[in-house]
Amino acid sequence: MLDTLTHYLAYPFVRYALVVGVLIALSSSLLGVTLVLKRYSYIGDGLSHVAFGAMAVATVLKLSNHLALILPLTVLAAILLLRSGQNAKIKGDAAIAMLSVGALAMGYLLMNIFGTASNLAGEISTTLFGSTTILTLTMQDVILCLILSALVVAMFIVFYHRIFAVTFDETFARAVGIRAGAWNLLIAVMIALVVVLAMNLVGALLVSALVIFPALSAMRVFQSFRAVTICSVILSVVCALAGILISILAGTPVGSTIVAADIVAFALCFLLGKN
């Protein structure tokens, strides 16, 4: 097995997949703790469906660079979700459900009506659940992922204390002069960036697992925000690496294998954690 793994690691595309997997796992786990504590865990799933719809539109328009459309539309959706979630008439969970189902349905409809791919079902399945897409990354994809991931990590570290404040008590944060609305907006934009990145790794339907499972696992073992965040990052990176390597060796879908590794980690933390 070690010889087989060494053989695969000699190929640049495998190394690219590992680098991107680690970067995405790192970025998503940083925000996962905040989302879980704010009871906004489902936003990753909603935004991933929006990204799928945007990808369908980009495919229909035959854009050479799908990210040029997917990224701004997903960021816009994150902002709209934040605004509508503060609306008394449309609660946050209802807004996410509406946007999630609507974007997914419209994306699938557009690809069926205007799609020209010979294997449309296979293309849609790959986008939703992930497959070998991450093993076809180019150096340009890796550099883009590195830039966006570095941006997310840098923003989280620099604004850590403000993110901490709005995560636990927005009322107190406003009372001490912190613009909670602006920081919530920043968090939403960061989530959108992570979702767009994670689609290549686990697929649109499995993005939430990459964000939520490490955070929930870490919360079973630690109690402080800092400790939970650090543990979440470590678990997420380890599970991503294990999932990618196992999928390469066993020939299983990359996204599903990573999520399976996250589930195993959660089960272990659940058994070891404090009641």
C-alpha positions in Angstrom: 0.0 0.0 0.0 2.8 2.4 0.8 4.5 1.7 -2.5 1.2 2.3 -4.3 0.7 5.6 -2.4 4.3 6.7 -3.2 3.7 5.9 -6.9 0.5 8.1 -6.9 2.2 10.9 -5.1 4.7 11.2 -7.9 2.0 12.6 -10.1 1.5 16.4 -9.9 -2.3 16.2 -10.0 -2.4 14.1 -6.9 -0.2 16.6 -5.0 -2.4 19.4 -6.3 -5.5 17.6 -4.9 -3.9 17.2 -1.5 -2.8 20.8 -1.3 -6.3 22.1 -2.3 -8.0 19.6 0.0 -6.0 20.9 3.0 -6.6 24.5 2.1 -10.4 24.0 1.7 -10.6 21.9 4.9 -8.7 24.6 6.8 -10.9 27.5 5.6 -14.2 25.7 6.1 -13.4 24.5 9.6 -12.6 28.0 10.8 -16.1 29.3 10.0 -17.9 26.1 11.0 -17.7 26.8 14.7 -19.2 30.3 14.2 -22.0 29.0 12.1 -22.9 26.2 14.5 -22.9 28.6 17.5 -25.0 31.1 15.6 -27.5 28.4 14.6 -26.8 29.1 11.0 -25.3 25.8 10.1 -27.5 25.3 7.0 -26.3 28.4 5.2 -23.4 26.4 3.6 -25.9 24.0 2.1 -28.1 26.9 0.8 -25.1 28.7 -0.7 -23.8 25.5 -2.3 -27.2 25.1 -4.1 -26.9 28.7 -5.3 -23.4 28.0 -6.6 -24.8 25.0 -8.5 -27.5 27.2 -10.0 -24.8 29.7 -11.0 -22.7 27.0 -12.5 -25.7 25.8 -14.6 -26.2 29.4 -15.9 -22.4 29.6 -16.7 -22.6 26.3 -18.6 -25.7 27.4 -20.6 -23.9 30.7 -21.5 -20.8 28.7 -22.4 -18.5 30.9 -20.3 -14.9 29.8 -20.3 -14.4 30.7 -16.7 -17.4 29.5 -14.6 -15.9 31.0 -11.4 -16.3 34.5 -12.8 -20.1 34.1 -12.5 -20.3 31.6 -9.6 -18.3 33.6 -7.1 -20.1 36.9 -7.3 -23.6 35.3 -7.4 -22.8 33.2 -4.4 -21.4 36.2 -2.5 -24.6 38.1 -3.4 -26.7 35.3 -2.2 -24.9 35.2 1.1 -25.6 39.0 1.5 -29.3 38.5 0.6 -29.6 35.6 3.1 -28.1 37.8 5.8 -30.5 40.6 5.1 -33.6 38.4 4.7 -32.6 36.5 7.9 -33.0 39.8 9.8 -36.4 40.4 8.3 -39.3 39.7 10.7 -41.4 38.4 7.8 -38.9 35.9 6.5 -36.8 34.1 9.2 -33.3 32.9 8.5 -34.1 29.2 8.1 -37.0 29.9 5.8 -34.9 32.2 3.6 -32.2 29.6 3.3 -34.7 26.9 2.4 -36.4 29.1 -0.3 -33.1 30.1 -1.9 -31.6 26.6 -1.6 -34.5 24.7 -3.2 -35.2 27.4 -5.8 -31.6 27.6 -7.0 -31.2 23.9 -7.1 -34.4 23.4 -9.1 -33.7 26.2 -11.6 -30.1 25.0 -12.1 -31.3 21.5 -12.9 -34.0 22.8 -15.1 -31.6 25.0 -17.1 -29.1 22.2 -17.6 -31.8 19.9 -18.9 -33.3 22.5 -21.3 -30.2 24.0 -22.6 -27.5 21.5 -21.7 -25.4 20.1 -24.6 -23.3 17.6 -22.6 -23.5 14.0 -23.9 -23.6 12.7 -20.3 -25.8 15.3 -18.6 -26.7 13.0 -15.7 -23.1 12.2 -15.0 -22.1 15.8 -15.1 -24.8 16.8 -12.7 -24.0 13.9 -10.3 -20.3 15.0 -10.3 -21.2 18.6 -9.5 -23.6 17.6 -6.7 -21.7 14.8 -5.0 -18.1 15.4 -6.2 -16.0 12.9 -8.0 -12.6 13.1 -9.6 -12.9 16.8 -10.3 -10.3 17.6 -7.7 -7.9 15.2 -9.5 -8.0 17.3 -12.6 -6.9 20.6 -11.1 -4.3 22.7 -12.8 -1.6 24.9 -11.2 -3.8 27.9 -11.9 -6.6 26.3 -9.9 -4.2 25.6 -7.0 -3.0 29.2 -7.0 -6.5 30.6 -7.0 -7.5 28.3 -4.1 -4.4 29.3 -2.3 -5.2 33.0 -2.7 -8.8 32.7 -1.6 -8.0 30.4 1.3 -5.3 32.7 2.5 -7.8 35.6 2.3 -10.3 33.7 4.5 -7.7 32.6 7.0 -6.2 36.1 7.2 -9.6 37.8 7.8 -10.5 35.3 10.5 -7.2 35.8 12.3 -7.1 39.6 12.0 -10.7 40.0 13.0 -10.9 37.1 15.5 -12.0 39.1 18.5 -14.8 40.8 16.6 -16.0 37.5 15.1 -15.9 36.0 18.6 -18.0 38.9 19.9 -20.8 38.7 17.3 -20.8 34.9 17.5 -21.8 34.8 21.1 -23.7 38.1 21.8 -24.6 40.5 19.1 -26.5 42.8 21.5 -23.4 43.2 23.8 -21.2 43.6 20.7 -23.4 46.5 19.5 -23.4 48.0 23.0 -19.6 48.3 23.1 -19.5 49.9 19.7 -18.9 46.9 17.4 -20.8 47.1 14.1 -22.4 43.6 14.3 -24.1 43.9 11.0 -20.9 44.7 9.1 -19.1 41.8 10.8 -22.0 39.4 10.0 -21.7 40.5 6.4 -18.0 39.8 6.4 -18.7 36.3 7.8 -21.3 35.7 5.1 -18.9 36.7 2.4 -16.2 34.4 3.8 -18.7 31.5 3.9 -19.5 32.1 0.2 -15.8 31.9 -0.7 -15.5 28.7 1.2 -18.5 27.2 -0.4 -17.3 28.0 -3.9 -13.9 26.4 -3.1 -15.4 23.3 -1.5 -17.6 22.4 -4.4 -14.6 21.1 -6.3 -13.7 18.9 -3.3 -16.9 17.4 -2.0 -19.7 18.5 -4.4 -22.5 20.9 -3.9 -24.7 18.6 -1.7 -21.9 17.7 0.7 -20.4 21.1 1.5 -22.3 21.5 4.8 -20.7 18.3 6.1 -17.2 19.8 5.5 -18.2 22.9 7.5 -20.3 21.4 10.3 -18.9 17.9 11.3 -15.4 19.1 12.4 -17.0 21.9 14.6 -19.5 19.5 16.2 -16.7 17.0 16.8 -14.5 19.5 18.5 -17.3 20.8 20.7 -17.7 17.3 22.1 -14.1 17.5 23.5 -13.4 21.1 24.2 -15.5 24.0 25.6 -13.6 27.3 24.8 -14.0 29.0 21.5 -10.3 29.0 20.7 -9.8 25.4 21.6 -12.8 24.3 19.7 -11.6 26.2 16.6 -8.1 24.8 16.7 -9.4 21.2 17.2 -11.9 21.7 14.4 -9.1 22.8 12.0 -6.9 19.8 12.9 -9.8 17.3 12.6 -10.9 18.8 9.3 -7.4 18.7 7.7 -6.7 15.2 8.9 -10.1 13.9 7.6 -9.6 15.7 4.3 -6.2 14.1 3.8 -7.4 10.7 4.9 -10.4 10.9 2.6 -8.4 11.9 -0.5 -5.8 9.3 0.1 -8.3 6.5 0.7 -10.3 7.5 -2.3 -7.2 7.3 -4.5 -6.2 3.9 -3.2 -9.7 2.4 -3.0 -11.2 4.1 -6.1 -14.1 5.6 -4.1 -15.7 9.1 -4.7 -13.5 11.8 -3.1 -16.3 13.9 -1.5 -18.2 11.0 0.0 -15.0 9.4 1.4 -14.0 12.7 3.1 -17.5 13.0 4.6 -17.3 9.4 5.8 -13.9 10.2 7.5 -15.6 13.2 9.2 -18.4 11.0 10.4 -15.9 8.5 11.9 -14.1 11.4 13.6 -17.4 12.7 15.0 -18.3 9.3 16.4 -14.9 9.0 18.1 -15.2 12.5 19.6 -18.8 11.7 20.7 -17.6 8.6 22.6 -14.6 10.4 24.1 -16.3 13.7 24.8 -17.9 15.0 28.0 -21.6 14.6 28.4 
